[in-house]
Amino acid sequence: MAVRAIRQYIAVSIKGMPRSSQKLLVSNTDVLFLLPPDYPRLPPLGCYLNYPWDTTGEGDHHFTRQSYYGAPFLSEEGWYWYCVGLGGGFNQERWLNSWRPQNRPEKGHNLATLFVTARHAINSDD
């Protein structure tokens, strides 16, 4: 018998984020953040979009249709993982050095700063 640990998350869904770049063929997309049990000590692992963005080989290496670094795979539920964060890569030791949780965004990081970072990355044509 296989025993599987199930990790609990708090889901934060943002409906209809406007799109401004040419990467997606839609004008908006929903965004999902899964807050880990250790949030705010640790940030979410990227975010999810509800659009099956086909960018493989098209310049956006952040969107792979797979999830990495321990982020749940939610494609069967209609959510596609996007690799975005606040620096430090997806190495827990580096996160703890770059992630500065604070209630006020101007003093550090929180869900608002993660959303702004994700929105910029998703809308950037770089």
N, C-alpha and C positions, 0 to 999 in steps of 0.2 A: 504494500500500500504506500503510495506517495503522499507525502504531507507537503502542502504548499503554504507558505506564509503569505498572508494577504495584508498589504499595507493600506492604511486608511489615509485618505486625502480630503481636504475641503476644496470643492470645485467653485471657482469664480468665473462666471461666463459674462462676456461683454458682447452685446448684440450689435451687429451692423457697423463695425469699424470701417470708416471710409478708406477707400483705396485710391492712391494717386499715381502709382507707377504703372508701367506696362507689363510687369511680371505676371500679374493675374488678369484673367479675362473677365473679371467681375468688378463691379463698382464698390462692393463692400464685402466683408467677411466677418463671421463671428470669431471671437478669440476666447480660448479657455486656458485658465491657469489652474494647475493642481498644486495647492499649498501642502507641502509635506508636513508630517506630524511635528517636526522640529521648527516649523515656521513660527516666528520670524528669525530664529537663530540661523536657519538655512533657507536660501531662496528656492523657488520652484525650479525644476529642471526644464528650462525652455517654456514654450507655450504650444498650444494646439490651434489649428485653423479648421473650420468646417468645410473646406474646399480642397478637393484632391488635386492640388497644384502639381502639374507635370513639368518640373524644371530640371530633371536629370539631364546633365550635359548642356544646360541652357544658361549657366552663369550664376545660379544661386545655390551654393553648396550648403546653405543652412537648412534647406528643405529637401529631405531625402525620402519621404514616405515611410520611413522607419523611425523608431525611437532608439535613442542611445543613452548611455551613462546611467542606466537604471530607470529612465522615464517609462511609464507604462505605455504599451502599444494599444492605441484606441481606434485604429482604422475601421474595425468592424462596427464600432459605434458611430462612425462618421467624423472622427476627429483625427487630424494629421499633424504630427509633431513638427515643430519649427525650432531649430537650435538657436537660441538667443539668451544672452545673459548680460551681466554688468561687468564683465572682465574676469580675468583669472582662469579662463577656460573652464572645463567641467572636471576639475580636480578638487575634491573636497577641501584639501589643505589650502589651495589657492583661493577658493571661494571665501573661506573664513578670513583671508587677508584682504579681499576686495569688497566683500559684502558688508555693508555697515547699516544694520537695521535701525531705523528711527521712525517715530510717528510722523514727523514733519519732513517732507521730501527735500526741503532746502538744507536740512541738517544731516541727511543720509539717505538710505534706501528703504523702499517699501513697495507695496503693490503698485502704487502710482508711478514710481520711477521705472519699475519693470514694464508697465504698460507703455509708457512713453518710449522706452528703449525698443520694445518689440514693434511698436507702430512705426518707428523710424526705420528699423531694419527691414520690415516687411514692405514698406513703401519706397525704400531706397533702390535706385537702379544700379547701384554699385555692385 
